[in-house]
């Protein structure tokens, strides 16, 4: 499956049966989300919709709600109206996914069982350990059978999109150039700099004595750099920033990405120049400017491939939407009152 197909599917569907697997490991905060009310064993199997006779159950919808809330870092309880609106929207997404899956079964996939095993194994490998995976599965009420069924649906839907939709989603150079000409602001690059630093960190509640001690150390390190010691080597040995492992390299950044004191000092340097001691809320910095890139515009030649991929993804999304609408018209769909 191409990356464009994967992006388009995720963007259009938000298919929770697929999203559950693709989202990887839920964070601890997400796992503790209490938005979805627990259901009894009896109500779990209650149909919320039927698609050509295939039942979508209450438990599937509840799982969808839980994951959507986790994805959006929802911490406040939903009102009854909000919950109903969300459930209706997710029911429609589950119906769309089921329609695509059913349509996808028109194509035979000879090695589908092997693909399912491989895909499930890939999902499991995202967890730190088998025990973490088992814990996650239990918390989400998932069995190996569930995981294989999710993988099966994903494979058939992706195959359908690759065969019926991707070939139609072509982008000409003229289309890409038109997008480039009509969206000039999207291709402007702000001024950026590449810098390294050495940090002598201080705690937020550090005493005046501790700050003075840290500043004295920074002054001593600055003298070593000014005397000719390699900046990266000093950073590796002395800096308290995680960037120390890369010799203090912070990569490229633009204005607004660093705290003001650091940003002003960095942008005020010339390439190769080393700053004096710069104090921020993190402590005392010594900054070396490596390179400065002026503001400018990305040329069409430089951006053509990116534009083409974006437009192709958009076309795939549109075609998936059109296909779902067609499948809905031809299908027998029943939705139950939530």
Helices and strands as residue ranges (DSSP letters): H 3-13, H 16-22, H 28-31, H 41-44, E 47-51, E 54-57, H 58-71, H 80-104, H 112-124, H 130-139, H 144-164, G 166-168, H 173-182, G 184-187, E 188-189, E 192-201, H 208-226, H 231-238, G 242-246, E 249-254, H 260-267, E 274-280, E 283-293, E 296-297, H 300-330, E 333-335
